[in-house]
Amino acid sequence: MTNGKNNDLLLVNIGSTEKFPINFQELEQAAKEKLTTGPFGYIRSSAGGEETYRKNIEAFPKYSIVPRFLNDVSTLNTEVTIFGRTYPHPLFIAPVGVNKIAHEDGEIAVAKAAAKYDFPYIQSTVSSYSIEEIAAATEGSSKWFQLYWSQNKEIAFSMVKRADQAGYEAIVLTVDTVMLGWREEDVRNQFSPLKRGFAKGNYASDPVFMSALPDHEEETIISSIVENIYHPSLNWDNIAELKERTTLPILIKGILHPEDAKLAIEKGIDGIIVSNHGGRQLDGVIASIDALPAIVEAVNGKIPVLFDSGIRRGSDAVKALALGATAVCIGRPFVWGLAADGQAGVERVLENFLQETKVSISLSGVSNLSQLRNLKIVRN
Ligand SMILES: Cc1cc2nc3c(=O)[nH]c(=O)nc-3n(C[C@H](O)[C@H](O)[C@H](O)COP(=O)(O)O)c2cc1C
């Protein structure tokens, strides 16, 4: 790939008469104008006093890129290979549930936009649309399935099997959400997407979940989702059970401690995602980017280390990649794009994100991701 195209695109955007929010604050504002208080608050807010949410954002400027010049950067190769599959760039869609609260087309719109821009799509367990619906809408594109464990673990195994059958390529087990974080905004707004039925895409279509219910009334389905999503007993033995039930690679999402990263490797886990859930779970935890370097060191290249929480623009992605992330997942920015303008809005967000990332890599003076990993980053 050459770099001429990237620069052309920037100029094309400047010439455009179409108005669309560019940066995160503008996107959030545009979404706010479209959404009612409950859904907007659910997406925007985090747990407790939102200390971790703020830390995630404020931590990035502490890391500075020290670029090199006079390296010919006229070609750029952003390819990354994970579990034997090569992706054109290291940018993924983070699992975000209940997308219908942002837009009627929900996850279908996001997955289609992701497919168009080659962002592998990680589908949430608590999606508004099902695994099969998303697979049918985006045939051939790369998809992983994010798993929330279930009180009735046969439901979890059933969803994993369905994801495998639908062509999903990996399972991402989220371990930081054994119960919901203390989210004051949702209490204030009396808004729970789970209780309003926005999370049922994968449950109402699951034969194991449905056959365990006394009846198929909406209320019964919803109360059983709420019951099953609470799984405080999750532990390493469950990981061993999950490994027995699938041949797909398994990643653990929510790792913040290097010892947990080492344990994951010991237990045969195939990859991890360093994440604090965008500050939505335990408030007061370490900024995700601050947790990354020690985890990269502990993992020592044995398994892929993906990253999310606080990524707002391309230069954030460059910092995370330079600090050793194999790939980076984007969360809230695409949700605001979805709220602002459905699939077209997500496309604009992903396109700008991808182009800014490419320009930022080239302006750092490197031409591929292994060179990027050797880029000097200083902590001020
Ligand atoms: C509205 C919303 C819903 C989310 N739903 C899920 C989910 O279902 N499963 C999951 O593992 N993470 C979920 N996350 C967390 C994201 O995967 C990701 O960790 C987080 O968005 C990163 O923080 P950032 O968006 O501030 O960068 C959700 C995040 C948001 C904002």
The ligand as a Gaussian input file, in Angstrom:
#p B3LYP/6-31G(d) Opt

LIG

0 1
 C      -22.438000       1.111000      25.887000
 C      -21.340000       0.114000      26.114000
 C      -21.655000      -1.247000      26.143000
 C      -20.637000      -2.189000      26.326000
 N      -20.961000      -3.534000      26.273000
 C      -19.982000      -4.448000      26.436000
 C      -20.274000      -5.845000      26.332000
 O      -21.398000      -6.230000      26.075000
 N      -19.248000      -6.719000      26.507000
 C      -17.962000      -6.312000      26.777000
 O      -17.067000      -7.145000      26.943000
 N      -17.654000      -4.985000      26.848000
 C      -18.626000      -4.071000      26.668000
 N      -18.302000      -2.730000      26.714000
 C      -16.899000      -2.337000      26.914000
 C      -16.156000      -2.212000      25.578000
 O      -15.915000      -3.466000      24.999000
 C      -14.803000      -1.532000      25.779000
 O      -14.074000      -2.232000      26.754000
 C      -14.950000      -0.061000      26.200000
 O      -15.952000       0.557000      25.421000
 C      -13.638000       0.679000      26.050000
 O      -13.734000       1.973000      26.572000
 P      -13.922000       3.276000      25.640000
 O      -15.152000       3.041000      24.830000
 O      -14.085000       4.395000      26.611000
 O      -12.674000       3.386000      24.802000
 C      -19.302000      -1.768000      26.515000
 C      -19.005000      -0.397000      26.464000
 C      -19.994000       0.542000      26.263000
 C      -19.630000       1.978000      26.184000

